[in-house]
Protein backbone atom coordinates (compact mmCIF):
# COMPACT_ATOMS: atom_id res chain seq x y z
CA UNK A 1 0.00 0.00 0.00
CA UNK A 2 1.21 3.50 -0.83
CA UNK A 3 0.57 4.77 2.69
CA UNK A 4 3.07 2.24 4.06
CA UNK A 5 5.88 3.62 1.89
CA UNK A 6 8.90 5.17 3.58
CA UNK A 7 11.75 7.21 2.15
CA UNK A 8 14.48 5.00 0.71
CA UNK A 9 12.25 1.97 0.19
CA UNK A 10 11.29 0.35 -3.08
CA UNK A 11 7.66 0.10 -4.15
CA UNK A 12 5.97 -2.32 -6.52
CA UNK A 13 2.22 -2.52 -6.94
CA UNK A 14 -0.92 -1.69 -8.87
CA UNK A 15 -2.14 1.91 -8.71
CA UNK A 16 -4.71 4.22 -10.22
CA UNK A 17 -3.14 7.19 -11.97
CA UNK A 18 -5.61 10.01 -11.45
CA UNK A 19 -3.70 12.82 -13.10
CA UNK A 20 -0.61 13.14 -15.22
CA UNK A 21 1.19 15.80 -17.21
CA UNK A 22 4.42 16.41 -19.05
CA UNK A 23 6.61 18.96 -17.30
CA UNK A 24 9.49 20.63 -19.20
CA UNK A 25 12.92 20.50 -17.60
CA UNK A 26 14.08 23.93 -16.49
CA UNK A 27 17.73 23.71 -17.43
CA UNK A 28 17.85 21.22 -20.30
CA UNK A 29 15.75 20.10 -23.26
CA UNK A 30 13.01 17.54 -22.79
CA UNK A 31 10.41 16.82 -20.14
CA UNK A 32 9.47 14.43 -17.36
CA UNK A 33 6.10 12.98 -16.38
CA UNK A 34 4.38 14.02 -13.16
CA UNK A 35 1.80 11.50 -11.90
CA UNK A 36 -0.72 11.29 -9.07
CA UNK A 37 -0.77 7.65 -7.98
CA UNK A 38 -3.48 6.22 -5.74
CA UNK A 39 -4.62 3.09 -4.00
CA UNK A 40 -7.14 2.70 -1.19
CA UNK A 41 -4.58 3.78 1.41
CA UNK A 42 -3.97 7.19 -0.15
CA UNK A 43 -2.07 9.09 -2.82
CA UNK A 44 1.54 9.84 -3.65
CA UNK A 45 3.12 12.01 -6.31
CA UNK A 46 5.27 10.17 -8.81
CA UNK A 47 7.75 11.15 -11.49
CA UNK A 48 9.04 9.34 -14.56
CA UNK A 49 12.29 10.99 -15.59
CA UNK A 50 12.84 8.91 -18.73
CA UNK A 51 10.02 7.49 -20.83
CA UNK A 52 9.18 6.64 -24.42
CA UNK A 53 6.19 7.76 -26.47
CA UNK A 54 4.30 4.51 -25.81
CA UNK A 55 3.82 5.52 -22.17
CA UNK A 56 1.96 8.63 -23.29
CA UNK A 57 -0.35 6.50 -25.45
CA UNK A 58 -1.11 4.27 -22.47
CA UNK A 59 -1.79 7.19 -20.14
CA UNK A 60 -4.26 8.76 -22.57
CA UNK A 61 -6.37 5.59 -22.69
CA UNK A 62 -5.80 3.78 -19.40
CA UNK A 63 -5.58 4.61 -15.70
CA UNK A 64 -4.58 1.35 -13.95
CA UNK A 65 -0.91 0.37 -14.03
CA UNK A 66 1.64 -1.79 -12.28
CA UNK A 67 4.61 0.35 -11.35
CA UNK A 68 8.02 -0.16 -9.78
CA UNK A 69 10.10 2.56 -8.26
CA UNK A 70 11.90 4.13 -5.33
CA UNK A 71 10.38 6.35 -2.65
CA UNK A 72 12.19 9.53 -1.63
CA UNK A 73 11.40 12.58 0.47
CA UNK A 74 11.14 15.95 -1.27
CA UNK A 75 10.33 19.15 0.63
CA UNK A 76 8.83 17.24 3.49
CA UNK A 77 6.59 14.95 1.43
CA UNK A 78 7.14 11.54 -0.10
CA UNK A 79 7.74 11.30 -3.83
CA UNK A 80 7.93 8.18 -5.98
CA UNK A 81 10.47 7.86 -8.78
CA UNK A 82 8.85 5.43 -11.22
CA UNK A 83 11.33 3.18 -12.97
CA UNK A 84 8.93 0.90 -14.86
CA UNK A 85 5.24 1.17 -15.72
CA UNK A 86 3.01 -1.45 -17.34
CA UNK A 87 -0.69 -1.57 -18.19
CA UNK A 88 -3.01 -3.85 -16.21
CA UNK A 89 -6.21 -5.29 -17.67
CA UNK A 90 -9.20 -3.71 -15.93
CA UNK A 91 -10.92 -7.06 -15.46
CA UNK A 92 -7.91 -8.23 -13.44
CA UNK A 93 -8.32 -5.50 -10.82
CA UNK A 94 -10.66 -5.13 -7.84
CA UNK A 95 -11.33 -1.38 -7.74
CA UNK A 96 -12.00 -1.55 -3.99
CA UNK A 97 -8.24 -2.07 -3.62
CA UNK A 98 -7.57 1.24 -5.36
CA UNK A 99 -10.25 3.65 -4.12
CA UNK A 100 -9.98 5.05 -0.57
CA UNK A 101 -13.17 5.41 1.47
CA UNK A 102 -14.31 7.18 4.62
CA UNK A 103 -12.92 5.81 7.89
CA UNK A 104 -16.46 6.19 9.29
CA UNK A 105 -18.52 3.06 8.67
CA UNK A 106 -21.69 2.96 6.61
CA UNK A 107 -23.70 1.89 9.66
CA UNK A 108 -22.49 4.80 11.76
CA UNK A 109 -23.12 7.36 9.01
CA UNK A 110 -26.61 5.98 8.40
CA UNK A 111 -27.43 6.14 12.09
CA UNK A 112 -26.18 9.73 12.40
CA UNK A 113 -28.09 10.74 9.27
CA UNK A 114 -31.31 9.24 10.63
CA UNK A 115 -30.86 11.10 13.92
CA UNK A 116 -30.42 14.40 12.07
CA UNK A 117 -33.44 13.85 9.82
CA UNK A 118 -35.42 12.94 12.94
CA UNK A 119 -34.72 16.39 14.38
CA UNK A 120 -36.53 18.08 11.48
CA UNK A 121 -40.20 18.68 12.32
CA UNK A 122 -41.18 21.19 9.62
CA UNK A 123 -43.22 18.97 7.24
CA UNK A 124 -41.99 20.37 3.93
CA UNK A 125 -38.32 20.08 4.91
CA UNK A 126 -38.80 16.60 6.34
CA UNK A 127 -40.52 15.45 3.14
CA UNK A 128 -37.72 16.93 1.03
CA UNK A 129 -35.02 15.13 3.01
CA UNK A 130 -36.82 11.80 2.88
CA UNK A 131 -37.53 12.30 -0.82
CA UNK A 132 -33.85 12.83 -1.60
CA UNK A 133 -32.30 10.25 0.70
CA UNK A 134 -34.76 7.58 -0.34
CA UNK A 135 -34.34 8.38 -4.04
CA UNK A 136 -32.85 5.39 -5.90
CA UNK A 137 -30.35 7.61 -7.73
CA UNK A 138 -29.76 10.69 -5.53
CA UNK A 139 -29.72 8.79 -2.25
CA UNK A 140 -27.29 6.17 -3.50
CA UNK A 141 -24.96 8.73 -5.09
CA UNK A 142 -24.97 10.91 -1.96
CA UNK A 143 -23.81 7.95 0.11
CA UNK A 144 -20.97 7.13 -2.30
CA UNK A 145 -19.62 10.44 -3.59
CA UNK A 146 -16.43 12.14 -2.38
CA UNK A 147 -16.52 15.60 -0.81
CA UNK A 148 -13.63 16.90 -2.93
CA UNK A 149 -10.91 15.87 -5.33
CA UNK A 150 -7.96 16.59 -3.05
CA UNK A 151 -8.42 18.95 -0.13
CA UNK A 152 -10.85 17.37 2.33
CA UNK A 153 -12.67 14.04 2.53
CA UNK A 154 -11.42 13.16 -0.95
CA UNK A 155 -12.58 9.58 -0.75
CA UNK A 156 -15.72 7.48 -1.23
CA UNK A 157 -18.47 8.40 1.27
CA UNK A 158 -16.63 11.67 1.87
CA UNK A 159 -19.66 13.79 0.94
CA UNK A 160 -21.84 11.81 3.36
CA UNK A 161 -19.28 12.08 6.18
CA UNK A 162 -18.68 15.80 5.58
CA UNK A 163 -22.37 16.72 5.32
CA UNK A 164 -23.32 14.85 8.49
CA UNK A 165 -20.49 16.55 10.38
CA UNK A 166 -21.50 19.98 9.08
CA UNK A 167 -25.11 19.37 10.07
CA UNK A 168 -24.11 18.25 13.57
CA UNK A 169 -21.82 21.25 14.04
CA UNK A 170 -24.36 23.74 12.68
CA UNK A 171 -27.21 22.27 14.75
CA UNK A 172 -25.14 22.62 17.91
CA UNK A 173 -24.25 26.24 17.18
CA UNK A 174 -27.82 27.11 16.22
CA UNK A 175 -29.00 25.97 19.65
CA UNK A 176 -27.38 29.07 21.15
CA UNK A 177 -29.44 31.44 18.97
CA UNK A 178 -33.22 31.12 19.50
CA UNK A 179 -34.11 33.03 16.32
CA UNK A 180 -32.37 30.50 14.08
CA UNK A 181 -34.59 27.94 12.34
CA UNK A 182 -32.84 24.70 13.33
CA UNK A 183 -34.95 22.65 10.90
CA UNK A 184 -33.66 24.80 8.06
CA UNK A 185 -30.10 24.55 9.41
CA UNK A 186 -30.15 20.74 9.43
CA UNK A 187 -31.74 20.56 5.99
CA UNK A 188 -29.40 23.12 4.47
CA UNK A 189 -26.33 21.53 6.02
CA UNK A 190 -27.20 18.04 4.82
CA UNK A 191 -27.88 19.33 1.30
CA UNK A 192 -25.35 22.17 0.94
CA UNK A 193 -23.01 20.06 -1.24
CA UNK A 194 -25.64 17.88 -2.93
CA UNK A 195 -24.43 19.05 -6.36
CA UNK A 196 -21.21 17.12 -5.84
CA UNK A 197 -22.99 13.92 -6.75
CA UNK A 198 -22.94 15.28 -10.32
CA UNK A 199 -19.76 17.36 -10.12
CA UNK A 200 -17.49 14.35 -9.71
CA UNK A 201 -17.18 10.92 -11.22
CA UNK A 202 -15.67 8.47 -8.77
CA UNK A 203 -15.84 4.99 -10.22
CA UNK A 204 -12.14 5.04 -11.21
CA UNK A 205 -10.55 7.71 -9.07
CA UNK A 206 -12.03 11.15 -8.42
CA UNK A 207 -12.40 13.30 -11.52
CA UNK A 208 -14.54 16.20 -12.65
CA UNK A 209 -17.48 15.43 -14.88
CA UNK A 210 -18.17 17.68 -17.85
CA UNK A 211 -21.13 19.16 -15.95
CA UNK A 212 -18.89 19.67 -12.96
CA UNK A 213 -16.33 21.62 -14.96
CA UNK A 214 -18.93 23.71 -16.78
CA UNK A 215 -21.31 24.45 -13.90
CA UNK A 216 -19.86 23.44 -10.54
CA UNK A 217 -21.62 21.86 -7.58
CA UNK A 218 -23.44 24.99 -6.40
CA UNK A 219 -25.40 25.39 -9.63
CA UNK A 220 -25.87 21.63 -9.97
CA UNK A 221 -27.20 21.51 -6.42
CA UNK A 222 -29.65 24.33 -7.06
CA UNK A 223 -30.91 22.56 -10.18
CA UNK A 224 -31.47 19.27 -8.34
CA UNK A 225 -33.17 20.87 -5.35
CA UNK A 226 -35.39 23.05 -7.55
CA UNK A 227 -36.67 19.90 -9.28
CA UNK A 228 -37.26 18.06 -6.00
CA UNK A 229 -38.94 21.02 -4.28
CA UNK A 230 -41.33 21.36 -7.22
CA UNK A 231 -42.72 17.91 -6.30
CA UNK A 232 -43.87 19.24 -2.89
CA UNK A 233 -46.94 21.50 -3.43
CA UNK A 234 -46.92 22.87 0.12
CA UNK A 235 -43.31 24.08 -0.12
CA UNK A 236 -43.59 27.89 0.12
CA UNK A 237 -41.64 30.21 -2.15
CA UNK A 238 -40.07 31.93 0.87
CA UNK A 239 -38.81 28.64 2.31
CA UNK A 240 -37.53 27.61 -1.12
CA UNK A 241 -35.64 30.91 -1.46
CA UNK A 242 -34.00 30.52 1.95
CA UNK A 243 -32.91 26.95 1.30
CA UNK A 244 -31.54 27.76 -2.15
CA UNK A 245 -29.77 30.79 -0.67
CA UNK A 246 -27.97 28.47 1.75
CA UNK A 247 -26.73 26.39 -1.18
CA UNK A 248 -25.79 29.52 -3.13
CA UNK A 249 -23.87 31.18 -0.29
CA UNK A 250 -22.23 28.33 1.62
CA UNK A 251 -18.73 29.15 0.30
CA UNK A 252 -19.16 32.48 2.03
CA UNK A 253 -16.97 34.73 -0.09
CA UNK A 254 -17.01 35.85 -3.71
CA UNK A 255 -13.32 34.99 -4.05
CA UNK A 256 -14.21 31.41 -3.02
CA UNK A 257 -16.61 31.18 -5.98
CA UNK A 258 -19.68 31.92 -3.88
CA UNK A 259 -22.39 33.61 -5.99
CA UNK A 260 -23.79 35.21 -2.83
CA UNK A 261 -22.55 35.92 0.68
CA UNK A 262 -24.70 34.60 3.57
CA UNK A 263 -27.64 36.92 4.17
CA UNK A 264 -29.65 34.85 6.66
CA UNK A 265 -28.49 33.46 9.99
CA UNK A 266 -28.92 29.85 8.92
CA UNK A 267 -26.67 30.36 5.89
CA UNK A 268 -23.96 32.00 8.00
CA UNK A 269 -23.91 29.12 10.50
CA UNK A 270 -23.65 26.56 7.70
CA UNK A 271 -20.87 28.46 5.96
CA UNK A 272 -18.69 28.46 9.07
CA UNK A 273 -19.53 24.84 9.95
CA UNK A 274 -18.62 23.85 6.39
CA UNK A 275 -15.27 25.68 6.52
CA UNK A 276 -14.53 24.31 10.00
CA UNK A 277 -15.07 20.69 9.06
CA UNK A 278 -13.05 21.04 5.85
CA UNK A 279 -10.07 22.51 7.71
CA UNK A 280 -10.27 20.15 10.69
CA UNK A 281 -10.30 17.23 8.27
CA UNK A 282 -7.03 18.54 6.84
CA UNK A 283 -5.59 18.51 10.37
CA UNK A 284 -6.76 14.90 10.74
CA UNK A 285 -5.23 13.91 7.41
CA UNK A 286 -1.92 15.60 8.25
CA UNK A 287 -1.74 13.80 11.62
CA UNK A 288 -2.57 10.49 9.96
CA UNK A 289 -0.07 10.96 7.14
CA UNK A 290 2.79 12.13 9.39
CA UNK A 291 2.33 10.25 12.69
CA UNK A 292 5.96 10.58 13.78
CA UNK A 293 6.44 14.24 12.86
CA UNK A 294 6.10 17.34 14.99
CA UNK A 295 5.11 19.56 12.06
CA UNK A 296 3.34 18.85 8.79
CA UNK A 297 4.78 19.83 5.43
CA UNK A 298 3.53 23.18 4.13
CA UNK A 299 -0.12 22.73 3.16
CA UNK A 300 -0.90 25.03 0.19
CA UNK A 301 -4.69 24.93 0.64
CA UNK A 302 -4.31 26.16 4.23
CA UNK A 303 -1.30 28.40 3.52
CA UNK A 304 0.56 27.20 6.60
CA UNK A 305 2.31 24.39 8.40
CA UNK A 306 0.32 22.44 11.02
CA UNK A 307 1.57 21.48 14.48
CA UNK A 308 0.85 17.78 14.88
CA UNK A 309 1.61 17.02 18.53
Residue pairs with C-beta under 8 A, 6 or more apart in sequence:
1 13
1 39
1 40
1 41
1 42
2 11
2 13
2 15
2 37
2 38
2 39
2 41
2 42
2 43
2 44
3 41
3 42
3 289
4 41
5 11
5 44
5 71
5 78
5 80
6 71
6 78
7 71
7 72
7 73
7 78
8 70
8 71
8 72
9 70
9 71
10 68
10 69
10 70
10 71
11 67
11 68
11 69
11 70
11 71
11 80
12 66
12 67
12 68
12 69
13 39
13 66
13 67
14 39
14 64
14 65
14 66
14 67
14 88
14 93
14 97
14 98
15 37
15 38
15 39
15 64
15 65
15 66
15 67
15 98
16 37
16 38
16 39
16 63
16 64
16 98
16 99
16 204
16 205
17 35
17 36
17 37
17 38
17 59
17 63
17 64
17 65
17 205
18 36
18 37
18 38
18 43
18 63
18 205
18 206
18 207
19 35
19 36
20 33
20 34
20 35
20 36
20 59
21 33
21 34
22 31
22 32
22 33
22 34
22 56
23 31
23 32
23 33
23 34
24 30
24 31
25 31
25 32
32 47
32 48
32 49
32 50
32 51
33 47
33 48
33 51
33 55
33 59
33 82
34 45
34 46
34 47
35 45
35 46
35 47
35 48
35 82
36 43
36 44
36 45
36 46
37 43
37 44
37 45
37 46
37 67
37 80
38 44
38 98
38 99
38 100
38 205
39 97
39 98
39 100
40 96
40 97
40 98
40 99
40 100
40 101
41 100
42 100
42 289
44 71
44 78
44 79
44 80
45 77
45 78
45 79
45 80
46 67
46 69
46 79
46 80
46 81
46 82
47 79
47 80
47 81
47 82
48 55
48 81
48 82
48 85
49 81
51 85
55 85
58 65
58 85
58 87
62 87
63 204
63 205
64 87
64 88
64 90
64 93
64 98
64 204
65 85
65 86
65 87
65 88
66 85
66 86
66 87
66 88
67 80
67 82
67 84
67 85
67 86
68 82
68 83
68 84
69 80
69 81
69 82
69 83
69 84
70 80
70 81
70 83
71 78
71 79
71 80
71 81
72 78
72 79
72 80
72 81
73 79
75 297
75 298
76 296
76 297
76 298
77 297
95 203
95 204
98 205
99 155
99 156
99 202
99 204
99 205
100 154
100 155
100 156
101 155
101 156
101 157
102 109
102 153
102 155
102 156
102 157
102 158
102 160
102 161
104 157
104 161
106 143
106 157
109 143
109 157
109 160
109 161
109 164
112 164
112 168
113 133
113 160
113 164
113 190
116 164
116 167
116 168
116 171
116 186
116 190
117 126
117 129
117 130
117 133
117 186
117 190
119 171
119 182
119 183
119 186
120 126
120 129
120 183
120 186
120 187
121 183
122 181
122 183
122 184
123 234
124 232
124 234
124 235
124 236
124 239
125 183
125 184
125 186
125 187
125 239
125 243
126 183
127 232
128 187
128 225
128 228
128 229
128 232
128 235
129 187
129 190
129 191
131 228
131 231
131 232
132 138
132 139
132 142
132 191
132 194
132 228
133 139
133 142
138 194
138 197
138 224
138 228
141 197
141 198
142 159
142 160
142 163
142 194
142 197
143 157
143 160
144 156
144 157
144 160
144 202
145 156
145 157
145 158
145 159
145 160
145 196
145 197
145 200
145 202
146 153
146 154
146 155
146 156
146 157
146 158
146 159
146 196
146 200
146 202
146 206
147 153
147 154
147 158
147 159
147 161
147 162
147 163
147 193
147 196
147 278
148 154
148 158
148 206
148 278
149 200
149 206
149 207
149 208
150 301
151 278
151 282
151 301
152 158
152 162
152 277
152 278
152 279
152 281
152 282
152 285
153 159
153 161
153 162
153 278
153 281
154 206
156 202
159 193
159 196
159 197
162 193
162 277
162 278
162 281
163 189
163 190
163 191
163 192
163 193
164 190
165 277
166 189
166 190
166 192
166 270
166 273
166 274
166 277
167 185
167 186
167 189
167 190
167 273
169 189
169 273
169 276
169 277
170 185
170 186
170 188
170 189
170 269
170 270
170 273
171 182
171 185
171 186
171 189
173 269
173 272
173 273
174 180
174 182
174 185
174 266
174 269
175 182
177 265
177 269
179 265
180 265
180 266
180 269
181 266
184 239
184 242
184 243
184 246
184 266
185 266
185 269
185 270
187 243
188 243
188 246
188 247
188 250
188 266
188 267
188 270
189 270
189 273
189 274
191 221
191 225
191 243
191 247
192 221
192 246
192 247
192 250
192 270
192 274
193 217
193 221
193 250
193 274
194 217
194 221
194 224
194 225
194 247
195 216
195 217
195 218
195 219
195 220
195 221
195 222
195 223
195 224
195 247
196 217
196 220
196 221
197 224
198 209
198 211
198 212
198 217
198 220
198 224
199 208
199 209
199 211
199 212
199 216
199 217
199 220
200 206
200 207
200 208
200 209
200 212
201 207
201 208
201 209
211 220
212 220
216 257
218 247
218 248
218 250
218 251
218 257
218 258
218 259
221 247
222 244
222 247
222 248
225 243
225 244
225 247
226 240
226 244
229 235
229 240
229 243
242 264
242 266
242 267
245 260
245 262
245 263
245 264
245 267
246 264
246 266
246 267
246 270
248 258
248 259
248 260
249 258
249 259
249 260
249 261
249 262
249 263
249 267
249 271
250 258
250 262
250 267
250 270
250 271
250 274
251 257
251 258
251 271
251 274
252 258
252 261
252 262
252 271
252 272
252 274
252 275
253 261
254 261
262 268
262 270
262 271
279 302
282 299
282 301
282 302
282 306
283 306
286 296
286 299
286 306
286 308
287 308
289 296
290 296
290 297
290 308
293 308
294 307
294 308
294 309
295 305
295 306
295 307
295 308
296 305
296 306
296 307
296 308
297 305
298 304
298 305
299 305
299 306
